[in-house]
Amino acid sequence: MNRLTRYLVPFAAVAMLAGCGMKESFADAGLEVAKFHRALDAGRSQEIWNNADPQFRSASQQAQFAKLIDAVHRKLGKVRTSKQVGWNANATTDGTFVTLTMQTAFEHGTGVEQFVYRKRDAGHMALVGYNIQSQDMMLD
């Protein structure tokens, strides 16, 4: 084995393993988005709040978050379809952060949702950020 190969093989192996972990993280985040949508459809903002990351809960007040979720549900209705249109991952010492951007069709309009999840050491995914952009919601 030549010298270059000896150095490249370990890096390639690490890259492949990291890629598998990221693919799994995106799948896990997708499952969390589905849970979020089920709770949204059922009007269970408290469930979303309770399952969110402590960083999320410290960034806003529970009452404000409940008003946002209730407004999304009231103005846009239940989720009909949601399609991933973007993604990002960032691994830090505080965990792996996975961002999914979803194009979501609701009963009464559409919106682009952005979800940020943190994957901790045990593999648990917790919501760190949520944002929705919807003209249908704002103009209603």
Disulfide bonds with the S-S distance in Angstrom:
none
